[in-house]
Amino acid sequence: MGVQTDVTAVLRRNRLLGELDSGQMAELVALGHTLRFDAEQTIFDKGDPGDCLYAVLKGQIAIRTSSADGKTMLLNILDSGDVLGEIGLLDGRERTAAAVALRPTELYRIDRTDFIPFLERHPRLCTRMMIVLCERLRWVSENIEDAVFHDVPRRLARRLLLLADSYGQPSPSGLRIAQPLSQEALANMLGVTREMVNKSLGALRKTGIVTYAKGFIVINDLALLRDMAGDPDRVS
């Protein structure tokens, strides 16, 4: 009973599944089972069949993609309450990216063969899923636009604001991104070299917009960073 309660509490935080009533949620939770992964263990690879959905109960997951020549890009970082695998779950086709546990992670897996009939029984969830997937598509479109039309300093500023949306915590010196970020990780997020990130981050530090120490970034001047990003309303 305790495990089911924990799963329900996590799924309630998810934008896709959080609106289910108590009966629907109990029905959904009964379909799945818990899996555990060690740090750096692969959950699925790009090209694997999209045969299930995962809800993150504990831990953290990196969503990565790579090119044929070995270049890697970090697409997203998922935390407790996030759901992954929705796209492959719906069409049953291969995964478009890989998922790797960044730390010891506990997931709740629901197989496609069980989830599709559940959707058919609850059409309102189908509508909700379409909305969430549309938001995901907009997010992908924004990333493509950033890569094509914006230089590295602006892309870095926009990425820092996005990270602040998810991990920002007020501190005496500004808004602290409570997620350790190496320059290599930032470079992978932007699809650029570490040297380019180092140069852009150095310029932000020199102007006093951010400070960077021990892998954590503090945004000292949010207004200037928003101005650099060309997105003044992203973070309030």
N, C-alpha and C positions, 0 to 999 in steps of 0.2 A: 504493500500500500504506500509506503514511504517513497519507494522508487517512482511509482506512478505519479505521486504528488509532485516530486521534483521535476519530472518530465513535463507535466502540465504547466508548472510555474514558468519553465523556460519557454515553452511554446507560446504561452500567453504574451510574452514580450515580443514575439515576432509579428511583423506587420501583415504577413500573409495569413497566419493561422490564429492570431490573437482574438479574432472576432467570432470564433466558433462558440456556440453555447456549450453548457457543461456536458450535455449528452453527446453532442458531436465530438467534443474534445476527448471524452472517455472512449468513444468508438475509435477515434484516430490513434490514440495512445495504445490501445489494445492491438493494433496492427503491427507495431514495431518491436525492436529489441535493441539493447545497448551494446556498443562496441567500444573498445579502448585501444588507443594508439600511443606509442612512445614518441618522444621528440624526434623530429626528422623522419618519421615513418610516413611513407606514401599512403594516402587514403585511396586515391585513384589517379591514373595517368591520363594525359591527353590521348584520345583515341579509344579509351576503354568504353564499354557499353554503358549507356545511361539508363541503368536498370533500377535505380533507387534514389531516394531523397534522404539527406542527412540533416538533423538538427544538432547544433553544437550545445552540449550540456555543460561541459567544462573545457578549458584549454583555449587554444588559438590555432587558426589554420591559415596558411598562405595559399592563395590561388595564383598559380604561375603558368606561363606559357613559354615556349622556346621555339627557336627557328631551326632549320635543318643544319645550320653551321654552328649551333650550340649557344647562340645568344639567348639570354633569359630575361623575361620581363615579369615583374611582380604586379599582378592586376589588382589584387585586393587582399585585405587581412580581415578574417572573420573571427568573431568572439562569441562568447556564450549568448544564446538567444538567436543567433543567426542561422539561416537555413541555406544549404547549398545543394546543387544538383537539380534545381527545378526545371531547367530547360531540357536537359537530357531525359528527365523523368516524363515530360509531356510527350516528346516525339519519339523516345526510345532510341534515338541515334547516339553516335559516339560523343564522348566528352570533348568539349572544345578547349579545355585547359586541365592542368593537373592540380591536385589538392594535397598539401603536405602539412602534417602537424608541426607547429613551431615549438610546442611544449607538450608534456603529457596531456592527452586530450580524450574526452569521453563524448561519444556521438550516439544519437538515437537514429537508427536506420529504419526506414519504411520502404518496402519494395514496390516497384512500379505495378506489379501484378495485383497488389492490394490497394494501392493509392488511386489508381484510375477508377475502379468501381466506386470507391469512396467519393471521388469527385462527381461521378454520375448521380450518386444519391443526394448530393448537396450542391445544386447548381449555383447557389450564391457564392460558394467558394471558387467556382470556376471564374465568375466575374471578378472576384477579388484577385485571383491569380493573374488574370489578364492585365489588371491595373498595375500590379507589382512588376510584371514582366515588361510592360511599357515603360515604367520608370527605369528599369534596368537597361532598356534599349536607349533611353535618353542619356543615361550615364555613359554608356559605351560611345554614343555619338559625340558627347562632350569631350571624351578622351581622344577620339580621332581628330576632332577639331583642334584641340590643344596641340597635338603632335604635328598637324599640318600647318596651322596658321600662327602659332605662338612660339616665341623664342624660349630658351631654357629658363632664364630668370622668371618670366611670367608663368611658365608651366610649374616651376618649383613653388612659386607663391601660391598658385591655385591648389597645388597638392597639399601644401602646409595648411591652408584654410580647410580643405576637406578633412584632413587628419584632425584638425582642431575641432571640427564638428563632432567627430566621433570620440576623441580622447582628451579634449581640452579641459584643464582644471585650473581655476583661478589660483594664482600664487602672488606673493608680494611684488615680484618683478614683472608680472604679466600673465599671459595664458600659457600654461605649461602643457605640452603634449605628452600625456602620461603613457606613452608607448615608445620604448627604446627604438631608435632609428639610426642605423649606421649610414654613412654616406653611400656605401655600396647598395644598401636597401633602397635608398631614395633614387639612386641611379637606375636600379631595376624597375622601380615604379614608373619612371619617366621614359625608360627606354633609351638612356643616354649613357655616356661614360662617367665613371666616378670623378674623373678630373673636371668635367664640366659642372657637376654638382658641387664639387669642392670650390670652384671659382665663384659660382653663383651664391653659394651659402656664405662664402667669405665676404662677398659684397654686402649681403644682408647684415652680417655681423658688424662690418665696418661702419655702416650707417646707423647701427643701433636698433635695427628693426627686430632682430632676433639675437638670442645668445644660444650657444650650443656647447654642452659640457656633459661628459660621461654618457654620450649616446642619447641625451634628452634635449629637446628643443623647447625654448621658451620664447613666445612671441611677445616682444616688449612694446611694439607699436602696431597694434592691430589695424588702425586706420591706414597707415602707410602701406602695410602688407596688402590690405584690400584694394588700395589704389593701384599697387603694382600688378595685382591679379586681374584688374579690370572687372571686379565682381564685388562691389561695395556692400552688398547685402547678404553675403554668404554666411557670415558669423556675426551675431549681435553682441 
